[in-house]
Amino acid sequence: MFTSVDYEKFRALRITQVALQLEELLKDDGNDLKTPEELFLTAVDEALEVRRSNRIDKLIGKARFPIPHASIEEIRYLPARGVSSVRMQRYAAHDWRADPTNLLLISPTGAGKTYIACAIGIAACHAEHSVHYTRMDELALELVIARGDRIAHQNLLNKLSDVDLLIIDDLCEASHKSSHVKQKIMRSSLGLARRLCSGSEFNFA
């Protein structure tokens, strides 16, 4: 088995995870008949999967979903929601980075818009897209606070526009004070090209 000195070398080469996976494979008697090449390639595949899983977990955590366990597969396709499994699978597979798209979720209050929005966002994270979730009131407050500081305001806009998918929930339930910010966002004056917005109704008058 590998020694602590070996692991120092692995860390220097940034292949510690490969070494860990290989060591586990070598401990398994069921792998005795496999060639060193087969074991090494298996260890590489498993290490890559561990890294991918860690990246996905980091993306989901960074997105700040209120329902971090939401899943496309767990959605109940109720009549009030007006969505089909085929359409949801299409959203789940959408390449938000290559094909910037605006998506509006409109349904009565309590129909599960937040869950669906989170499920789509989490599916995007599993495709290794960067996602940021926010509510309209929270976003409006952030913009108002940053407005007095040109650098802070630009940094906030950069943060919002740099993600592959920006989810703005409760768009229509926003307070009157944030209505002008809502109109600004929906008319694209912030330059946000990839948005998923949810609300009970939309009125841009």
N, CA and C atoms as a LAMMPS dump frame, in Angstrom:
ITEM: TIMESTEP
0
ITEM: NUMBER OF ATOMS
615
ITEM: BOX BOUNDS ff ff ff
-5.0000000000000000e+02 5.0000000000000000e+02
-5.0000000000000000e+02 5.0000000000000000e+02
-5.0000000000000000e+02 5.0000000000000000e+02
ITEM: ATOMS id mol type element x y z
1 1 1 N 0.832 -1.197 0
2 1 2 C 0 0 0
3 1 3 C 0.873 1.257 0
4 2 1 N 0.259 2.363 -0.321
5 2 2 C 1.008 3.613 -0.426
6 2 3 C 1.343 4.179 0.958
7 3 1 N 2.503 4.823 1.05
8 3 2 C 2.944 5.436 2.301
9 3 3 C 2.596 6.924 2.299
10 4 1 N 2.837 7.559 3.442
11 4 2 C 2.577 8.998 3.536
12 4 3 C 3.473 9.78 2.575
13 5 1 N 4.686 9.267 2.374
14 5 2 C 5.6 9.907 1.419
15 5 3 C 5.033 9.814 0.005
16 6 1 N 4.445 8.647 -0.305
17 6 2 C 3.822 8.475 -1.623
18 6 3 C 2.707 9.499 -1.821
19 7 1 N 1.9 9.665 -0.785
20 7 2 C 0.766 10.591 -0.904
21 7 3 C 1.223 12.043 -1.039
22 8 1 N 2.377 12.365 -0.458
23 8 2 C 2.932 13.706 -0.657
24 8 3 C 3.267 13.913 -2.131
25 9 1 N 3.797 12.866 -2.751
26 9 2 C 4.115 12.941 -4.179
27 9 3 C 2.835 13.067 -5.009
28 10 1 N 1.814 12.286 -4.606
29 10 2 C 0.54 12.335 -5.335
30 10 3 C -0.083 13.727 -5.248
31 11 1 N 0.014 14.319 -4.045
32 11 2 C -0.544 15.662 -3.873
33 11 3 C 0.203 16.677 -4.744
34 12 1 N 1.509 16.499 -4.843
35 12 2 C 2.301 17.403 -5.675
36 12 3 C 1.887 17.299 -7.14
37 13 1 N 1.497 16.094 -7.539
38 13 2 C 1.05 15.861 -8.92
39 13 3 C -0.456 16.07 -9.085
40 14 1 N -1.139 16.333 -7.958
41 14 2 C -2.591 16.521 -7.947
42 14 3 C -3.334 15.276 -8.436
43 15 1 N -2.857 14.11 -8.014
44 15 2 C -3.531 12.85 -8.373
45 15 3 C -3.858 12.041 -7.116
46 16 1 N -4.04 12.75 -5.998
47 16 2 C -4.335 12.055 -4.738
48 16 3 C -5.586 11.198 -4.851
49 17 1 N -6.638 11.724 -5.499
50 17 2 C -7.888 10.983 -5.611
51 17 3 C -7.707 9.709 -6.427
52 18 1 N -6.882 9.772 -7.466
53 18 2 C -6.598 8.572 -8.266
54 18 3 C -5.916 7.527 -7.393
55 19 1 N -4.957 7.956 -6.583
56 19 2 C -4.243 7.034 -5.702
57 19 3 C -5.187 6.396 -4.684
58 20 1 N -6.086 7.194 -4.123
59 20 2 C -7.049 6.664 -3.153
60 20 3 C -7.942 5.612 -3.789
61 21 1 N -8.43 5.903 -4.996
62 21 2 C -9.294 4.943 -5.683
63 21 3 C -8.519 3.677 -6.037
64 22 1 N -7.275 3.832 -6.475
65 22 2 C -6.456 2.671 -6.84
66 22 3 C -6.178 1.803 -5.624
67 23 1 N -5.91 2.437 -4.493
68 23 2 C -5.648 1.681 -3.269
69 23 3 C -6.866 0.863 -2.86
70 24 1 N -8.054 1.426 -2.991
71 24 2 C -9.279 0.692 -2.675
72 24 3 C -9.465 -0.494 -3.621
73 25 1 N -9.149 -0.294 -4.89
74 25 2 C -9.273 -1.381 -5.865
75 25 3 C -8.284 -2.498 -5.563
76 26 1 N -7.072 -2.148 -5.138
77 26 2 C -6.053 -3.151 -4.828
78 26 3 C -6.418 -3.972 -3.596
79 27 1 N -7.188 -3.386 -2.687
80 27 2 C -7.616 -4.105 -1.481
81 27 3 C -8.697 -5.139 -1.776
82 28 1 N -9.375 -4.988 -2.9
83 28 2 C -10.493 -5.861 -3.257
84 28 3 C -9.968 -7.113 -3.949
85 29 1 N -10.154 -8.285 -3.293
86 29 2 C -9.679 -9.548 -3.87
87 29 3 C -10.318 -9.845 -5.221
88 30 1 N -11.483 -9.276 -5.464
89 30 2 C -12.17 -9.523 -6.729
90 30 3 C -11.453 -8.925 -7.923
91 31 1 N -10.462 -8.089 -7.657
92 31 2 C -9.714 -7.457 -8.748
93 31 3 C -8.369 -8.125 -9.015
94 32 1 N -8.133 -9.276 -8.366
95 32 2 C -6.827 -9.933 -8.488
96 32 3 C -6.474 -10.313 -9.92
97 33 1 N -7.473 -10.624 -10.731
98 33 2 C -7.217 -11.073 -12.098
99 33 3 C -7.116 -9.918 -13.097
100 34 1 N -7.345 -8.727 -12.634
101 34 2 C -7.271 -7.576 -13.537
102 34 3 C -5.82 -7.118 -13.706
103 35 1 N -5.527 -6.608 -14.875
104 35 2 C -4.173 -6.132 -15.154
105 35 3 C -3.946 -4.784 -14.477
106 36 1 N -2.681 -4.408 -14.253
107 36 2 C -2.402 -3.088 -13.665
108 36 3 C -3.005 -1.951 -14.485
109 37 1 N -2.983 -2.109 -15.808
110 37 2 C -3.552 -1.072 -16.667
111 37 3 C -5.05 -0.913 -16.432
112 38 1 N -5.75 -2.055 -16.317
113 38 2 C -7.199 -2.019 -16.083
114 38 3 C -7.515 -1.353 -14.748
115 39 1 N -6.752 -1.711 -13.721
116 39 2 C -6.986 -1.127 -12.4
117 39 3 C -6.709 0.374 -12.409
118 40 1 N -5.644 0.763 -13.08
119 40 2 C -5.3 2.188 -13.13
120 40 3 C -6.375 2.986 -13.857
121 41 1 N -6.842 2.485 -15.004
122 41 2 C -7.869 3.199 -15.762
123 41 3 C -9.184 3.265 -14.993
124 42 1 N -9.507 2.187 -14.268
125 42 2 C -10.712 2.197 -13.433
126 42 3 C -10.583 3.241 -12.33
127 43 1 N -9.4 3.31 -11.727
128 43 2 C -9.158 4.303 -10.673
129 43 3 C -9.281 5.72 -11.223
130 44 1 N -8.785 5.941 -12.43
131 44 2 C -8.884 7.26 -13.06
132 44 3 C -10.344 7.627 -13.296
133 45 1 N -11.132 6.669 -13.824
134 45 2 C -12.556 6.923 -14.08
135 45 3 C -13.292 7.263 -12.79
136 46 1 N -13.006 6.497 -11.729
137 46 2 C -13.683 6.731 -10.457
138 46 3 C -13.261 8.071 -9.842
139 47 1 N -12.001 8.417 -9.988
140 47 2 C -11.523 9.697 -9.46
141 47 3 C -12.165 10.865 -10.202
142 48 1 N -12.314 10.723 -11.516
143 48 2 C -12.973 11.765 -12.3
144 48 3 C -14.427 11.932 -11.879
145 49 1 N -15.095 10.814 -11.579
146 49 2 C -16.49 10.875 -11.148
147 49 3 C -16.612 11.544 -9.778
148 50 1 N -15.658 11.266 -8.889
149 50 2 C -15.654 11.913 -7.575
150 50 3 C -15.481 13.423 -7.734
151 51 1 N -14.572 13.818 -8.604
152 51 2 C -14.353 15.25 -8.843
153 51 3 C -15.605 15.901 -9.427
154 52 1 N -16.236 15.215 -10.366
155 52 2 C -17.45 15.757 -10.977
156 52 3 C -18.55 15.909 -9.924
157 53 1 N -18.696 14.894 -9.072
158 53 2 C -19.704 14.949 -8.017
159 53 3 C -19.432 16.113 -7.066
160 54 1 N -18.174 16.335 -6.753
161 54 2 C -17.813 17.449 -5.869
162 54 3 C -18.12 18.795 -6.521
163 55 1 N -17.868 18.891 -7.837
164 55 2 C -18.172 20.14 -8.544
165 55 3 C -19.668 20.419 -8.534
166 56 1 N -20.459 19.373 -8.741
167 56 2 C -21.916 19.521 -8.745
168 56 3 C -22.414 19.958 -7.369
169 57 1 N -21.9 19.312 -6.318
170 57 2 C -22.295 19.692 -4.956
171 57 3 C -21.949 21.156 -4.68
172 58 1 N -20.796 21.594 -5.168
173 58 2 C -20.374 22.982 -4.968
174 58 3 C -21.287 23.941 -5.724
175 59 1 N -21.661 23.576 -6.953
176 59 2 C -22.554 24.423 -7.749
177 59 3 C -23.926 24.546 -7.09
178 60 1 N -24.446 23.418 -6.583
179 60 2 C -25.755 23.43 -5.921
180 60 3 C -25.706 24.281 -4.654
181 61 1 N -24.634 24.139 -3.886
182 61 2 C -24.501 24.933 -2.669
183 61 3 C -24.368 26.417 -2.96
184 62 1 N -23.615 26.751 -3.99
185 62 2 C -23.39 28.154 -4.342
186 62 3 C -24.646 28.812 -4.888
187 63 1 N -25.539 28.02 -5.497
188 63 2 C -26.761 28.574 -6.1
189 63 3 C -27.757 29.066 -5.057
190 64 1 N -27.689 28.545 -3.829
191 64 2 C -28.568 28.954 -2.715
192 64 3 C -30.038 28.578 -2.968
193 65 1 N -30.271 27.356 -3.418
194 65 2 C -31.646 26.904 -3.63
195 65 3 C -32.372 26.772 -2.293
196 66 1 N -33.621 27.245 -2.198
197 66 2 C -34.385 27.047 -0.965
198 66 3 C -34.835 25.595 -0.803
199 67 1 N -34.878 24.857 -1.917
200 67 2 C -35.235 23.431 -1.877
201 67 3 C -34.096 22.671 -2.562
202 68 1 N -32.989 22.422 -1.863
203 68 2 C -31.806 21.832 -2.49
204 68 3 C -31.959 20.378 -2.914
205 69 1 N -33.069 19.737 -2.508
206 69 2 C -33.297 18.339 -2.897
207 69 3 C -34.293 18.224 -4.049
208 70 1 N -34.762 19.346 -4.591
209 70 2 C -35.766 19.305 -5.666
210 70 3 C -35.23 18.518 -6.859
211 71 1 N -36.114 17.745 -7.472
212 71 2 C -35.687 16.877 -8.569
213 71 3 C -36.744 16.828 -9.659
214 72 1 N -36.308 16.858 -10.909
215 72 2 C -37.219 16.73 -12.047
216 72 3 C -38.008 15.433 -11.943
217 73 1 N -37.325 14.365 -11.522
218 73 2 C -37.964 13.047 -11.45
219 73 3 C -39.068 12.979 -10.404
220 74 1 N -39.019 13.863 -9.406
221 74 2 C -39.997 13.821 -8.317
222 74 3 C -41.179 14.767 -8.535
223 75 1 N -41.196 15.49 -9.643
224 75 2 C -42.292 16.434 -9.894
225 75 3 C -43.593 15.682 -10.157
226 76 1 N -44.652 16.138 -9.519
227 76 2 C -45.985 15.574 -9.773
228 76 3 C -46.659 16.475 -10.806
229 77 1 N -47.051 15.879 -11.902
230 77 2 C -47.59 16.672 -13.013
231 77 3 C -49.088 16.897 -12.841
232 78 1 N -49.381 17.836 -11.934
233 78 2 C -50.764 18.184 -11.627
234 78 3 C -51.317 19.119 -12.699
235 79 1 N -52.625 19.067 -12.956
236 79 2 C -53.239 19.938 -13.973
237 79 3 C -52.953 21.42 -13.74
238 80 1 N -52.945 21.839 -12.47
239 80 2 C -52.735 23.258 -12.156
240 80 3 C -51.347 23.739 -12.564
241 81 1 N -50.411 22.813 -12.681
242 81 2 C -49.048 23.209 -13.029
243 81 3 C -48.881 23.417 -14.531
244 82 1 N -49.675 22.736 -15.319
245 82 2 C -49.644 22.945 -16.759
246 82 3 C -48.337 22.591 -17.429
247 83 1 N -47.595 21.636 -16.866
248 83 2 C -46.339 21.2 -17.479
249 83 3 C -46.374 19.69 -17.679
250 84 1 N -45.622 19.22 -18.649
251 84 2 C -45.554 17.788 -18.936
252 84 3 C -44.15 17.272 -18.637
253 85 1 N -44.049 15.968 -18.453
254 85 2 C -42.738 15.374 -18.182
255 85 3 C -41.798 15.567 -19.368
256 86 1 N -42.35 15.528 -20.576
257 86 2 C -41.522 15.719 -21.776
258 86 3 C -40.902 17.115 -21.78
259 87 1 N -41.721 18.113 -21.455
260 87 2 C -41.216 19.488 -21.441
261 87 3 C -40.173 19.675 -20.349
262 88 1 N -40.418 19.089 -19.175
263 88 2 C -39.475 19.235 -18.076
264 88 3 C -38.148 18.556 -18.398
265 89 1 N -38.203 17.401 -19.062
266 89 2 C -36.963 16.732 -19.451
267 89 3 C -36.188 17.582 -20.453
268 90 1 N -36.922 18.3 -21.3
269 90 2 C -36.262 19.184 -22.256
270 90 3 C -35.561 20.335 -21.523
271 91 1 N -36.236 20.884 -20.51
272 91 2 C -35.605 21.943 -19.72
273 91 3 C -34.381 21.399 -18.972
274 92 1 N -34.499 20.181 -18.463
275 92 2 C -33.401 19.581 -17.701
276 92 3 C -32.165 19.373 -18.57
277 93 1 N -32.389 19.096 -19.857
278 93 2 C -31.273 18.828 -20.769
279 93 3 C -30.796 20.077 -21.503
280 94 1 N -31.427 21.216 -21.23
281 94 2 C -31.1 22.433 -21.986
282 94 3 C -29.682 22.909 -21.69
283 95 1 N -28.991 23.336 -22.717
284 95 2 C -27.644 23.877 -22.56
285 95 3 C -27.745 25.394 -22.403
286 96 1 N -27.865 25.842 -21.153
287 96 2 C -28.082 27.259 -20.869
288 96 3 C -26.899 28.118 -21.295
289 97 1 N -25.718 27.535 -21.298
290 97 2 C -24.527 28.307 -21.66
291 97 3 C -24.455 28.533 -23.169
292 98 1 N -24.697 27.482 -23.944
293 98 2 C -24.599 27.587 -25.405
294 98 3 C -25.835 28.223 -26.028
295 99 1 N -26.98 28.055 -25.366
296 99 2 C -28.245 28.563 -25.907
297 99 3 C -28.965 29.395 -24.851
298 100 1 N -28.525 30.639 -24.611
299 100 2 C -29.166 31.499 -23.604
300 100 3 C -30.659 31.643 -23.884
301 101 1 N -31.473 31.317 -22.896
302 101 2 C -32.924 31.3 -23.082
303 101 3 C -33.62 31.868 -21.857
304 102 1 N -34.663 32.651 -22.078
305 102 2 C -35.501 33.131 -20.984
306 102 3 C -36.7 32.208 -20.83
307 103 1 N -36.966 31.775 -19.611
308 103 2 C -38.076 30.864 -19.332
309 103 3 C -38.94 31.462 -18.231
310 104 1 N -40.239 31.59 -18.486
311 104 2 C -41.178 32.109 -17.493
312 104 3 C -42.061 30.981 -16.988
313 105 1 N -42.143 30.822 -15.673
314 105 2 C -43.062 29.865 -15.056
315 105 3 C -44.227 30.661 -14.485
316 106 1 N -45.41 30.469 -15.041
317 106 2 C -46.589 31.22 -14.608
318 106 3 C -47.665 30.244 -14.169
319 107 1 N -48.1 30.342 -12.934
320 107 2 C -49.161 29.47 -12.431
321 107 3 C -49.729 30.087 -11.164
322 108 1 N -50.9 29.6 -10.706
323 108 2 C -51.5 30.149 -9.486
324 108 3 C -50.59 29.964 -8.279
325 109 1 N -50.775 30.804 -7.28
326 109 2 C -50.018 30.686 -6.042
327 109 3 C -50.232 29.31 -5.419
328 110 1 N -49.162 28.689 -4.965
329 110 2 C -49.252 27.386 -4.32
330 110 3 C -49.187 26.209 -5.266
331 111 1 N -48.954 26.464 -6.551
332 111 2 C -48.919 25.37 -7.529
333 111 3 C -47.545 24.71 -7.614
334 112 1 N -46.577 25.231 -6.891
335 112 2 C -45.26 24.589 -6.858
336 112 3 C -44.225 25.186 -7.786
337 113 1 N -44.356 26.48 -8.085
338 113 2 C -43.395 27.113 -8.994
339 113 3 C -41.978 27.074 -8.437
340 114 1 N -41.841 27.321 -7.131
341 114 2 C -40.506 27.34 -6.534
342 114 3 C -39.844 25.976 -6.642
343 115 1 N -40.613 24.913 -6.387
344 115 2 C -40.05 23.558 -6.488
345 115 3 C -39.593 23.284 -7.915
346 116 1 N -40.439 23.622 -8.891
347 116 2 C -40.099 23.376 -10.294
348 116 3 C -38.871 24.187 -10.691
349 117 1 N -38.822 25.456 -10.267
350 117 2 C -37.67 26.3 -10.588
351 117 3 C -36.387 25.713 -10.003
352 118 1 N -36.472 25.244 -8.756
353 118 2 C -35.3 24.636 -8.124
354 118 3 C -34.903 23.346 -8.837
355 119 1 N -35.895 22.549 -9.232
356 119 2 C -35.603 21.291 -9.925
357 119 3 C -34.881 21.548 -11.24
358 120 1 N -35.332 22.555 -11.986
359 120 2 C -34.667 22.907 -13.246
360 120 3 C -33.256 23.412 -12.963
361 121 1 N -33.12 24.239 -11.933
362 121 2 C -31.803 24.765 -11.579
363 121 3 C -30.839 23.677 -11.145
364 122 1 N -31.326 22.724 -10.354
365 122 2 C -30.472 21.63 -9.893
366 122 3 C -30.078 20.732 -11.058
367 123 1 N -31.006 20.52 -11.997
368 123 2 C -30.667 19.755 -13.204
369 123 3 C -29.568 20.472 -13.984
370 124 1 N -29.638 21.8 -14.02
371 124 2 C -28.595 22.581 -14.696
372 124 3 C -27.25 22.41 -13.988
373 125 1 N -27.28 22.371 -12.658
374 125 2 C -26.046 22.142 -11.898
375 125 3 C -25.455 20.774 -12.217
376 126 1 N -26.32 19.767 -12.364
377 126 2 C -25.839 18.422 -12.699
378 126 3 C -25.222 18.384 -14.089
379 127 1 N -25.61 19.332 -14.937
380 127 2 C -24.979 19.463 -16.257
381 127 3 C -23.771 20.392 -16.176
382 128 1 N -23.4 20.741 -14.935
383 128 2 C -22.243 21.588 -14.639
384 128 3 C -22.39 23.018 -15.154
385 129 1 N -23.632 23.525 -15.082
386 129 2 C -23.882 24.935 -15.356
387 129 3 C -23.876 25.692 -14.031
388 130 1 N -23.402 26.917 -14.042
389 130 2 C -23.468 27.755 -12.849
390 130 3 C -24.863 28.37 -12.756
391 131 1 N -25.418 28.373 -11.537
392 131 2 C -26.789 28.846 -11.318
393 131 3 C -26.815 29.759 -10.094
394 132 1 N -27.643 30.787 -10.164
395 132 2 C -27.865 31.646 -8.996
396 132 3 C -29.368 31.802 -8.802
397 133 1 N -29.84 31.443 -7.605
398 133 2 C -31.266 31.574 -7.267
399 133 3 C -31.457 32.799 -6.38
400 134 1 N -32.499 33.566 -6.678
401 134 2 C -32.848 34.697 -5.825
402 134 3 C -34.343 34.967 -5.936
403 135 1 N -34.882 35.683 -4.967
404 135 2 C -36.262 36.145 -5.04
405 135 3 C -36.25 37.599 -5.496
406 136 1 N -37.346 38.026 -6.115
407 136 2 C -37.39 39.367 -6.677
408 136 3 C -37.124 40.432 -5.623
409 137 1 N -37.756 40.31 -4.46
410 137 2 C -37.556 41.306 -3.405
411 137 3 C -36.096 41.341 -2.951
412 138 1 N -35.468 40.161 -2.839
413 138 2 C -34.07 40.101 -2.417
414 138 3 C -33.167 40.753 -3.462
415 139 1 N -33.435 40.446 -4.736
416 139 2 C -32.633 41.019 -5.812
417 139 3 C -32.804 42.537 -5.872
418 140 1 N -34.049 42.994 -5.722
419 140 2 C -34.308 44.439 -5.755
420 140 3 C -33.569 45.147 -4.625
421 141 1 N -33.582 44.533 -3.434
422 141 2 C -32.897 45.134 -2.29
423 141 3 C -31.392 45.208 -2.54
424 142 1 N -30.829 44.125 -3.084
425 142 2 C -29.397 44.12 -3.393
426 142 3 C -29.041 45.232 -4.376
427 143 1 N -29.881 45.394 -5.398
428 143 2 C -29.618 46.415 -6.415
429 143 3 C -29.745 47.824 -5.846
430 144 1 N -30.746 48.023 -4.981
431 144 2 C -30.943 49.342 -4.372
432 144 3 C -29.763 49.692 -3.464
433 145 1 N -29.317 48.722 -2.659
434 145 2 C -28.188 48.96 -1.75
435 145 3 C -26.913 49.27 -2.533
436 146 1 N -26.715 48.526 -3.627
437 146 2 C -25.48 48.694 -4.409
438 146 3 C -25.509 49.922 -5.309
439 147 1 N -26.693 50.485 -5.514
440 147 2 C -26.83 51.584 -6.47
441 147 3 C -25.98 52.798 -6.1
442 148 1 N -25.788 53.022 -4.803
443 148 2 C -25.015 54.181 -4.37
444 148 3 C -23.514 54.018 -4.525
445 149 1 N -23.078 52.808 -4.825
446 149 2 C -21.65 52.529 -4.996
447 149 3 C -21.449 51.968 -6.394
448 150 1 N -20.857 52.744 -7.267
449 150 2 C -20.756 52.341 -8.667
450 150 3 C -20.008 51.021 -8.833
451 151 1 N -18.932 50.841 -8.067
452 151 2 C -18.151 49.607 -8.178
453 151 3 C -18.953 48.416 -7.672
454 152 1 N -19.611 48.584 -6.507
455 152 2 C -20.421 47.503 -5.947
456 152 3 C -21.572 47.153 -6.883
457 153 1 N -22.17 48.176 -7.477
458 153 2 C -23.284 47.957 -8.399
459 153 3 C -22.823 47.169 -9.622
460 154 1 N -21.666 47.532 -10.166
461 154 2 C -21.147 46.827 -11.34
462 154 3 C -20.749 45.398 -10.983
463 155 1 N -20.175 45.213 -9.799
464 155 2 C -19.805 43.863 -9.356
465 155 3 C -21.029 42.971 -9.235
466 156 1 N -22.127 43.537 -8.726
467 156 2 C -23.363 42.77 -8.597
468 156 3 C -23.9 42.393 -9.97
469 157 1 N -23.901 43.347 -10.895
470 157 2 C -24.38 43.058 -12.25
471 157 3 C -23.505 42.007 -12.918
472 158 1 N -22.2 42.086 -12.682
473 158 2 C -21.291 41.089 -13.253
474 158 3 C -21.585 39.706 -12.69
475 159 1 N -21.859 39.649 -11.379
476 159 2 C -22.162 38.364 -10.748
477 159 3 C -23.422 37.751 -11.331
478 160 1 N -24.428 38.583 -11.556
479 160 2 C -25.699 38.095 -12.088
480 160 3 C -25.581 37.675 -13.549
481 161 1 N -24.795 38.401 -14.311
482 161 2 C -24.697 38.105 -15.742
483 161 3 C -23.686 37.015 -16.057
484 162 1 N -22.793 36.718 -15.111
485 162 2 C -21.768 35.707 -15.363
486 162 3 C -22.275 34.28 -15.202
487 163 1 N -23.378 34.081 -14.483
488 163 2 C -23.879 32.718 -14.291
489 163 3 C -24.56 32.228 -15.562
490 164 1 N -24.587 30.909 -15.727
491 164 2 C -25.244 30.328 -16.902
492 164 3 C -26.758 30.438 -16.807
493 165 1 N -27.288 30.364 -15.577
494 165 2 C -28.738 30.439 -15.382
495 165 3 C -29.051 31.248 -14.13
496 166 1 N -29.804 32.317 -14.297
497 166 2 C -30.256 33.145 -13.174
498 166 3 C -31.733 32.863 -12.939
499 167 1 N -32.07 32.398 -11.736
500 167 2 C -33.458 32.102 -11.382
501 167 3 C -33.99 33.224 -10.494
502 168 1 N -35.057 33.883 -10.947
503 168 2 C -35.694 34.951 -10.168
504 168 3 C -37.084 34.466 -9.782
505 169 1 N -37.26 34.126 -8.524
506 169 2 C -38.526 33.567 -8.045
507 169 3 C -39.419 34.679 -7.492
508 170 1 N -40.706 34.381 -7.421
509 170 2 C -41.696 35.32 -6.867
510 170 3 C -41.615 36.678 -7.55
511 171 1 N -41.503 36.666 -8.844
512 171 2 C -41.35 37.92 -9.59
513 171 3 C -42.563 38.822 -9.415
514 172 1 N -43.753 38.238 -9.451
515 172 2 C -44.977 39.044 -9.382
516 172 3 C -45.356 39.413 -7.961
517 173 1 N -44.813 38.655 -6.984
518 173 2 C -45.151 38.936 -5.597
519 173 3 C -44.249 40.011 -5.007
520 174 1 N -43.365 40.583 -5.82
521 174 2 C -42.446 41.61 -5.326
522 174 3 C -43.215 42.837 -4.852
523 175 1 N -42.622 43.545 -3.912
524 175 2 C -43.274 44.727 -3.351
525 175 3 C -43.338 45.852 -4.374
526 176 1 N -44.176 46.839 -4.076
527 176 2 C -44.325 47.986 -4.975
528 176 3 C -43.001 48.728 -5.141
529 177 1 N -42.195 48.78 -4.078
530 177 2 C -40.923 49.498 -4.135
531 177 3 C -39.967 48.882 -5.149
532 178 1 N -40.121 47.578 -5.4
533 178 2 C -39.198 46.917 -6.315
534 178 3 C -39.781 46.75 -7.705
535 179 1 N -40.957 47.331 -7.955
536 179 2 C -41.608 47.142 -9.25
537 179 3 C -40.776 47.716 -10.39
538 180 1 N -40.121 48.87 -10.141
539 180 2 C -39.312 49.47 -11.206
540 180 3 C -38.102 48.613 -11.528
541 181 1 N -37.563 47.923 -10.503
542 181 2 C -36.431 47.025 -10.729
543 181 3 C -36.885 45.823 -11.536
544 182 1 N -38.087 45.322 -11.213
545 182 2 C -38.64 44.185 -11.961
546 182 3 C -38.767 44.533 -13.436
547 183 1 N -39.311 45.695 -13.724
548 183 2 C -39.478 46.107 -15.116
549 183 3 C -38.126 46.247 -15.801
550 184 1 N -37.149 46.75 -15.077
551 184 2 C -35.814 46.917 -15.647
552 184 3 C -35.21 45.572 -16.015
553 185 1 N -35.385 44.592 -15.139
554 185 2 C -34.844 43.26 -15.393
555 185 3 C -35.54 42.609 -16.573
556 186 1 N -36.873 42.655 -16.591
557 186 2 C -37.622 41.977 -17.636
558 186 3 C -37.438 42.627 -18.999
559 187 1 N -37.076 43.895 -19.02
560 187 2 C -36.828 44.558 -20.305
561 187 3 C -35.367 44.443 -20.724
562 188 1 N -34.638 43.593 -19.989
563 188 2 C -33.261 43.229 -20.356
564 188 3 C -32.259 44.364 -20.263
565 189 1 N -32.569 45.438 -19.564
566 189 2 C -31.607 46.534 -19.459
567 189 3 C -30.403 46.16 -18.602
568 190 1 N -30.5 45.02 -17.873
569 190 2 C -29.358 44.568 -17.094
570 190 3 C -28.459 43.642 -17.901
571 191 1 N -28.865 43.313 -19.104
572 191 2 C -28.043 42.46 -19.94
573 191 3 C -28.005 41.018 -19.477
574 192 1 N -29.051 40.537 -18.815
575 192 2 C -29.095 39.158 -18.348
576 192 3 C -29.712 38.288 -19.434
577 193 1 N -28.932 37.371 -19.97
578 193 2 C -29.379 36.618 -21.143
579 193 3 C -30.01 35.277 -20.808
580 194 1 N -29.851 34.8 -19.59
581 194 2 C -30.337 33.466 -19.252
582 194 3 C -31.12 33.55 -17.95
583 195 1 N -32.436 33.611 -18.036
584 195 2 C -33.231 33.801 -16.824
585 195 3 C -34.373 32.803 -16.765
586 196 1 N -34.64 32.336 -15.569
587 196 2 C -35.841 31.559 -15.3
588 196 3 C -36.608 32.357 -14.259
589 197 1 N -37.777 32.868 -14.625
590 197 2 C -38.563 33.707 -13.722
591 197 3 C -39.88 33.021 -13.407
592 198 1 N -40.323 33.114 -12.171
593 198 2 C -41.601 32.514 -11.799
594 198 3 C -42.487 33.547 -11.136
595 199 1 N -43.795 33.406 -11.352
596 199 2 C -44.755 34.308 -10.74
597 199 3 C -46.164 33.875 -11.061
598 200 1 N -47.141 34.498 -10.413
599 200 2 C -48.537 34.143 -10.636
600 200 3 C -49.092 34.823 -11.874
601 201 1 N -48.545 36.009 -12.2
602 201 2 C -48.997 36.743 -13.374
603 201 3 C -47.915 37.748 -13.725
604 202 1 N -47.943 38.239 -14.947
605 202 2 C -46.943 39.207 -15.364
606 202 3 C -47.628 40.433 -15.94
607 203 1 N -47.254 41.576 -15.42
608 203 2 C -47.835 42.835 -15.885
609 203 3 C -46.707 43.858 -15.972
610 204 1 N -46.336 44.238 -17.179
611 204 2 C -45.218 45.138 -17.367
612 204 3 C -45.664 46.547 -17.718
613 205 1 N -46.916 46.855 -17.496
614 205 2 C -47.42 48.198 -17.824
615 205 3 C -46.792 49.216 -16.891
